[in-house]
Amino acid sequence: MIRALKHFRQDETGATSIEYGLIAAIISLVIIGGSGSIRSALWDLFNSILSNMASAA
């Protein structure tokens, strides 16, 4: 039993794929969370440009 536990502790197969999965999940959460604020900022920027162009014409 102790030998099996030592082997389990030292076994690292699949650890890299799990780490890549966690990294991908974190990146996707950041993208999803930031998309609303980015969309709002772009909307404000384009509205500002549009109003400046309309007042210049």
Biopython code that builds the backbone (N, CA, C, O; Angstrom):
import numpy as np
from Bio.PDB.StructureBuilder import StructureBuilder

atoms = [
    (1, "MET", "N", (0.818, -1.191, 0.000)),
    (1, "MET", "CA", (0.000, 0.000, 0.000)),
    (1, "MET", "C", (0.864, 1.258, 0.000)),
    (1, "MET", "O", (0.576, 2.216, -0.717)),
    (2, "ILE", "N", (1.909, 1.250, 0.798)),
    (2, "ILE", "CA", (2.800, 2.405, 0.864)),
    (2, "ILE", "C", (3.505, 2.599, -0.470)),
    (2, "ILE", "O", (3.699, 3.732, -0.910)),
    (3, "ARG", "N", (3.890, 1.506, -1.117)),
    (3, "ARG", "CA", (4.548, 1.590, -2.416)),
    (3, "ARG", "C", (3.603, 2.218, -3.452)),
    (3, "ARG", "O", (4.031, 3.026, -4.276)),
    (4, "ALA", "N", (2.343, 1.850, -3.405)),
    (4, "ALA", "CA", (1.364, 2.413, -4.335)),
    (4, "ALA", "C", (1.174, 3.911, -4.097)),
    (4, "ALA", "O", (1.035, 4.679, -5.049)),
    (5, "LEU", "N", (1.170, 4.322, -2.840)),
    (5, "LEU", "CA", (1.031, 5.744, -2.536)),
    (5, "LEU", "C", (2.252, 6.539, -2.988)),
    (5, "LEU", "O", (2.118, 7.657, -3.484)),
    (6, "LYS", "N", (3.451, 5.961, -2.816)),
    (6, "LYS", "CA", (4.660, 6.629, -3.288)),
    (6, "LYS", "C", (4.647, 6.755, -4.802)),
    (6, "LYS", "O", (5.011, 7.796, -5.349)),
    (7, "HIS", "N", (4.224, 5.688, -5.478)),
    (7, "HIS", "CA", (4.149, 5.723, -6.939)),
    (7, "HIS", "C", (3.132, 6.774, -7.397)),
    (7, "HIS", "O", (3.390, 7.503, -8.355)),
    (8, "PHE", "N", (1.995, 6.860, -6.732)),
    (8, "PHE", "CA", (0.971, 7.839, -7.085)),
    (8, "PHE", "C", (1.489, 9.262, -6.896)),
    (8, "PHE", "O", (1.216, 10.141, -7.714)),
    (9, "ARG", "N", (2.232, 9.486, -5.823)),
    (9, "ARG", "CA", (2.771, 10.815, -5.549)),
    (9, "ARG", "C", (3.815, 11.229, -6.579)),
    (9, "ARG", "O", (3.907, 12.407, -6.926)),
    (10, "GLN", "N", (4.601, 10.275, -7.071)),
    (10, "GLN", "CA", (5.662, 10.580, -8.017)),
    (10, "GLN", "C", (5.188, 10.583, -9.464)),
    (10, "GLN", "O", (5.897, 11.079, -10.339)),
    (11, "ASP", "N", (4.016, 10.047, -9.730)),
    (11, "ASP", "CA", (3.503, 9.957, -11.094)),
    (11, "ASP", "C", (3.035, 11.334, -11.559)),
    (11, "ASP", "O", (2.140, 11.928, -10.957)),
    (12, "GLU", "N", (3.644, 11.839, -12.633)),
    (12, "GLU", "CA", (3.293, 13.158, -13.146)),
    (12, "GLU", "C", (2.706, 13.093, -14.549)),
    (12, "GLU", "O", (2.635, 14.120, -15.224)),
    (13, "THR", "N", (2.289, 11.934, -15.004)),
    (13, "THR", "CA", (1.706, 11.842, -16.337)),
    (13, "THR", "C", (0.369, 12.556, -16.357)),
    (13, "THR", "O", (-0.469, 12.360, -15.476)),
    (14, "GLY", "N", (0.181, 13.370, -17.354)),
    (14, "GLY", "CA", (-1.052, 14.135, -17.480)),
    (14, "GLY", "C", (-1.039, 15.463, -16.756)),
    (14, "GLY", "O", (-1.980, 16.246, -16.886)),
    (15, "ALA", "N", (0.010, 15.733, -15.994)),
    (15, "ALA", "CA", (0.060, 16.987, -15.240)),
    (15, "ALA", "C", (0.147, 18.185, -16.175)),
    (15, "ALA", "O", (-0.460, 19.222, -15.910)),
    (16, "THR", "N", (0.894, 18.054, -17.264)),
    (16, "THR", "CA", (1.039, 19.163, -18.200)),
    (16, "THR", "C", (-0.279, 19.495, -18.868)),
    (16, "THR", "O", (-0.618, 20.669, -19.018)),
    (17, "SER", "N", (-1.025, 18.484, -19.271)),
    (17, "SER", "CA", (-2.305, 18.755, -19.926)),
    (17, "SER", "C", (-3.300, 19.383, -18.958)),
    (17, "SER", "O", (-4.105, 20.225, -19.356)),
    (18, "ILE", "N", (-3.253, 18.985, -17.707)),
    (18, "ILE", "CA", (-4.126, 19.605, -16.706)),
    (18, "ILE", "C", (-3.735, 21.067, -16.499)),
    (18, "ILE", "O", (-4.604, 21.929, -16.371)),
    (19, "GLU", "N", (-2.439, 21.347, -16.466)),
    (19, "GLU", "CA", (-1.984, 22.726, -16.310)),
    (19, "GLU", "C", (-2.406, 23.576, -17.500)),
    (19, "GLU", "O", (-2.858, 24.707, -17.324)),
    (20, "TYR", "N", (-2.263, 23.038, -18.715)),
    (20, "TYR", "CA", (-2.692, 23.781, -19.899)),
    (20, "TYR", "C", (-4.194, 24.018, -19.877)),
    (20, "TYR", "O", (-4.656, 25.081, -20.290)),
    (21, "GLY", "N", (-4.951, 23.061, -19.410)),
    (21, "GLY", "CA", (-6.399, 23.230, -19.296)),
    (21, "GLY", "C", (-6.766, 24.330, -18.316)),
    (21, "GLY", "O", (-7.667, 25.128, -18.576)),
    (22, "LEU", "N", (-6.066, 24.372, -17.188)),
    (22, "LEU", "CA", (-6.316, 25.434, -16.205)),
    (22, "LEU", "C", (-5.945, 26.806, -16.751)),
    (22, "LEU", "O", (-6.663, 27.781, -16.527)),
    (23, "ILE", "N", (-4.829, 26.883, -17.466)),
    (23, "ILE", "CA", (-4.419, 28.155, -18.063)),
    (23, "ILE", "C", (-5.455, 28.619, -19.081)),
    (23, "ILE", "O", (-5.818, 29.795, -19.102)),
    (24, "ALA", "N", (-5.935, 27.702, -19.927)),
    (24, "ALA", "CA", (-6.952, 28.058, -20.923)),
    (24, "ALA", "C", (-8.240, 28.511, -20.256)),
    (24, "ALA", "O", (-8.879, 29.452, -20.729)),
    (25, "ALA", "N", (-8.631, 27.868, -19.175)),
    (25, "ALA", "CA", (-9.848, 28.262, -18.465)),
    (25, "ALA", "C", (-9.707, 29.654, -17.861)),
    (25, "ALA", "O", (-10.639, 30.454, -17.926)),
    (26, "ILE", "N", (-8.562, 29.945, -17.280)),
    (26, "ILE", "CA", (-8.346, 31.264, -16.680)),
    (26, "ILE", "C", (-8.337, 32.349, -17.753)),
    (26, "ILE", "O", (-8.930, 33.412, -17.568)),
    (27, "ILE", "N", (-7.667, 32.083, -18.874)),
    (27, "ILE", "CA", (-7.631, 33.060, -19.962)),
    (27, "ILE", "C", (-9.029, 33.319, -20.504)),
    (27, "ILE", "O", (-9.388, 34.466, -20.771)),
    (28, "SER", "N", (-9.822, 32.263, -20.669)),
    (28, "SER", "CA", (-11.175, 32.455, -21.188)),
    (28, "SER", "C", (-12.038, 33.241, -20.207)),
    (28, "SER", "O", (-12.860, 34.052, -20.632)),
    (29, "LEU", "N", (-11.869, 33.019, -18.908)),
    (29, "LEU", "CA", (-12.615, 33.803, -17.924)),
    (29, "LEU", "C", (-12.230, 35.277, -17.968)),
    (29, "LEU", "O", (-13.087, 36.150, -17.822)),
    (30, "VAL", "N", (-10.958, 35.553, -18.165)),
    (30, "VAL", "CA", (-10.503, 36.942, -18.261)),
    (30, "VAL", "C", (-11.076, 37.603, -19.508)),
    (30, "VAL", "O", (-11.510, 38.754, -19.459)),
    (31, "ILE", "N", (-11.080, 36.880, -20.622)),
    (31, "ILE", "CA", (-11.622, 37.434, -21.864)),
    (31, "ILE", "C", (-13.115, 37.701, -21.725)),
    (31, "ILE", "O", (-13.594, 38.765, -22.116)),
    (32, "ILE", "N", (-13.842, 36.754, -21.177)),
    (32, "ILE", "CA", (-15.284, 36.924, -21.013)),
    (32, "ILE", "C", (-15.581, 38.061, -20.031)),
    (32, "ILE", "O", (-16.489, 38.860, -20.261)),
    (33, "GLY", "N", (-14.832, 38.132, -18.962)),
    (33, "GLY", "CA", (-15.054, 39.182, -17.970)),
    (33, "GLY", "C", (-14.710, 40.566, -18.481)),
    (33, "GLY", "O", (-15.363, 41.543, -18.114)),
    (34, "GLY", "N", (-13.694, 40.664, -19.322)),
    (34, "GLY", "CA", (-13.272, 41.969, -19.820)),
    (34, "GLY", "C", (-13.979, 42.420, -21.073)),
    (34, "GLY", "O", (-13.852, 43.580, -21.465)),
    (35, "SER", "N", (-14.724, 41.534, -21.717)),
    (35, "SER", "CA", (-15.339, 41.901, -22.992)),
    (35, "SER", "C", (-16.397, 42.983, -22.827)),
    (35, "SER", "O", (-16.559, 43.818, -23.717)),
    (36, "GLY", "N", (-17.112, 42.991, -21.726)),
    (36, "GLY", "CA", (-18.131, 44.015, -21.504)),
    (36, "GLY", "C", (-17.535, 45.401, -21.364)),
    (36, "GLY", "O", (-18.049, 46.361, -21.938)),
    (37, "SER", "N", (-16.461, 45.513, -20.609)),
    (37, "SER", "CA", (-15.841, 46.820, -20.416)),
    (37, "SER", "C", (-15.142, 47.296, -21.682)),
    (37, "SER", "O", (-15.124, 48.493, -21.967)),
    (38, "ILE", "N", (-14.571, 46.378, -22.437)),
    (38, "ILE", "CA", (-13.930, 46.752, -23.699)),
    (38, "ILE", "C", (-14.981, 47.236, -24.687)),
    (38, "ILE", "O", (-14.779, 48.239, -25.372)),
    (39, "ARG", "N", (-16.100, 46.527, -24.762)),
    (39, "ARG", "CA", (-17.171, 46.915, -25.676)),
    (39, "ARG", "C", (-17.690, 48.302, -25.313)),
    (39, "ARG", "O", (-17.928, 49.128, -26.194)),
    (40, "SER", "N", (-17.864, 48.557, -24.036)),
    (40, "SER", "CA", (-18.348, 49.860, -23.582)),
    (40, "SER", "C", (-17.352, 50.965, -23.918)),
    (40, "SER", "O", (-17.749, 52.044, -24.358)),
    (41, "ALA", "N", (-16.076, 50.706, -23.717)),
    (41, "ALA", "CA", (-15.053, 51.708, -24.010)),
    (41, "ALA", "C", (-14.993, 52.006, -25.503)),
    (41, "ALA", "O", (-14.859, 53.164, -25.897)),
    (42, "LEU", "N", (-15.090, 50.975, -26.337)),
    (42, "LEU", "CA", (-15.087, 51.193, -27.786)),
    (42, "LEU", "C", (-16.325, 51.957, -28.226)),
    (42, "LEU", "O", (-16.241, 52.833, -29.087)),
    (43, "TRP", "N", (-17.468, 51.636, -27.647)),
    (43, "TRP", "CA", (-18.711, 52.342, -27.976)),
    (43, "TRP", "C", (-18.571, 53.837, -27.661)),
    (43, "TRP", "O", (-18.955, 54.683, -28.468)),
    (44, "ASP", "N", (-18.024, 54.154, -26.494)),
    (44, "ASP", "CA", (-17.823, 55.554, -26.113)),
    (44, "ASP", "C", (-16.831, 56.243, -27.043)),
    (44, "ASP", "O", (-17.032, 57.399, -27.413)),
    (45, "LEU", "N", (-15.767, 55.547, -27.422)),
    (45, "LEU", "CA", (-14.766, 56.118, -28.316)),
    (45, "LEU", "C", (-15.373, 56.447, -29.671)),
    (45, "LEU", "O", (-15.177, 57.548, -30.186)),
    (46, "PHE", "N", (-16.107, 55.508, -30.254)),
    (46, "PHE", "CA", (-16.696, 55.744, -31.567)),
    (46, "PHE", "C", (-17.780, 56.816, -31.512)),
    (46, "PHE", "O", (-17.927, 57.588, -32.459)),
    (47, "ASN", "N", (-18.532, 56.877, -30.435)),
    (47, "ASN", "CA", (-19.523, 57.948, -30.297)),
    (47, "ASN", "C", (-18.853, 59.310, -30.188)),
    (47, "ASN", "O", (-19.356, 60.294, -30.729)),
    (48, "SER", "N", (-17.731, 59.372, -29.498)),
    (48, "SER", "CA", (-16.982, 60.619, -29.391)),
    (48, "SER", "C", (-16.454, 61.045, -30.753)),
    (48, "SER", "O", (-16.544, 62.218, -31.115)),
    (49, "ILE", "N", (-15.905, 60.106, -31.505)),
    (49, "ILE", "CA", (-15.402, 60.409, -32.849)),
    (49, "ILE", "C", (-16.544, 60.879, -33.741)),
    (49, "ILE", "O", (-16.398, 61.850, -34.483)),
    (50, "LEU", "N", (-17.677, 60.195, -33.668)),
    (50, "LEU", "CA", (-18.832, 60.555, -34.485)),
    (50, "LEU", "C", (-19.337, 61.956, -34.146)),
    (50, "LEU", "O", (-19.655, 62.730, -35.049)),
    (51, "SER", "N", (-19.414, 62.286, -32.880)),
    (51, "SER", "CA", (-19.892, 63.618, -32.502)),
    (51, "SER", "C", (-18.898, 64.700, -32.906)),
    (51, "SER", "O", (-19.304, 65.795, -33.294)),
    (52, "ASN", "N", (-17.598, 64.408, -32.821)),
    (52, "ASN", "CA", (-16.589, 65.377, -33.258)),
    (52, "ASN", "C", (-16.655, 65.593, -34.762)),
    (52, "ASN", "O", (-16.501, 66.719, -35.234)),
    (53, "MET", "N", (-16.881, 64.531, -35.512)),
    (53, "MET", "CA", (-16.991, 64.663, -36.967)),
    (53, "MET", "C", (-18.260, 65.419, -37.346)),
    (53, "MET", "O", (-18.256, 66.208, -38.290)),
    (54, "ALA", "N", (-19.338, 65.181, -36.616)),
    (54, "ALA", "CA", (-20.601, 65.864, -36.917)),
    (54, "ALA", "C", (-20.499, 67.355, -36.603)),
    (54, "ALA", "O", (-21.043, 68.180, -37.337)),
    (55, "SER", "N", (-19.813, 67.702, -35.528)),
    (55, "SER", "CA", (-19.686, 69.120, -35.180)),
    (55, "SER", "C", (-18.705, 69.842, -36.097)),
    (55, "SER", "O", (-18.813, 71.056, -36.275)),
    (56, "ALA", "N", (-17.753, 69.123, -36.680)),
    (56, "ALA", "CA", (-16.784, 69.734, -37.584)),
    (56, "ALA", "C", (-17.380, 69.971, -38.969)),
    (56, "ALA", "O", (-16.888, 70.817, -39.716)),
    (57, "ALA", "N", (-18.413, 69.248, -39.311)),
    (57, "ALA", "CA", (-18.989, 69.369, -40.659)),
    (57, "ALA", "C", (-19.916, 70.529, -40.794)),
    (57, "ALA", "O", (-20.471, 70.753, -41.870)),
]
sb = StructureBuilder()
sb.init_structure("model")
sb.init_model(0)
sb.init_chain("A")
sb.init_seg("    ")
for serial, (resi, resn, name, xyz) in enumerate(atoms, 1):
    if name == "N":
        sb.init_residue(resn, " ", resi, " ")
    sb.init_atom(name, np.array(xyz, "f"), 0.0, 1.0, " ", f" {name:<3s}", serial, name[0])
structure = sb.get_structure()
